[in-house]
């Protein structure tokens, strides 16, 4: 049995959340640069150059790329031969998030009750998912998820007869309805199948993939390509001020589902895409 100290998890979570709010991934930067080259609208091009400048300032001055430093979403892939010692897993993650947002002067956006509201003061608690896998690996994926884009996410329980066309119509309509509110250009995460909860989870998980990386199965890859083309044909463009690049990429994940069901979840992510995976 491999052991991992709870303190090491706290340290990794603290360090990662402090960094990802100002240090965006190379995959996202490459996607924004490609969008800048390909955008046909002069205004859209100008907006993309501002976004790239914002990314550069974030890197150089260690300033958050957006004032909304998000909900802390944490996904743990834990080998079944791993034991966390010296404290609980959730508490270790919770503490790391609280320390990151306090020490890093990041905006504490979480309220303790959806109706009564009231800030928790340090962005805790995070949303945590744990999957148990064979072996002794321990990987943590962390995302600072903006709310403007999260709010534009949608779910629908389609009928199986609606099929592929129904999926495409729902995804494209979700992007269209969002307009400029989720701060395009977007990354569109789609979860197909499973149950109500599973579809939403795999839609979120698809956003952990490198920007623009496709699903390994050809029919899902084709769906991703068609969705991206249709979303970009909406003509909304960067910040929805007109243009070609409404989305940088569309990621689809799937799961087996019931014979009578076709759940579709769309999790919208903005251009301030702050995600990183760390292995301990
Ligand atoms: S949607 Fe994204 S870019 Fe827009 S305010 Fe929220 S975190 Fe910032």
Boltz pocket constraint, residues with backbone or C-beta under 6 A from the ligand:
constraints:
  - pocket:
      binder: B
      contacts: [[A, 66], [A, 67], [A, 68], [A, 69], [A, 145], [A, 146], [A, 147], [A, 148], [A, 149], [A, 150], [A, 181], [A, 182], [A, 183], [A, 270], [A, 271], [A, 272]]
      max_distance: 6.0
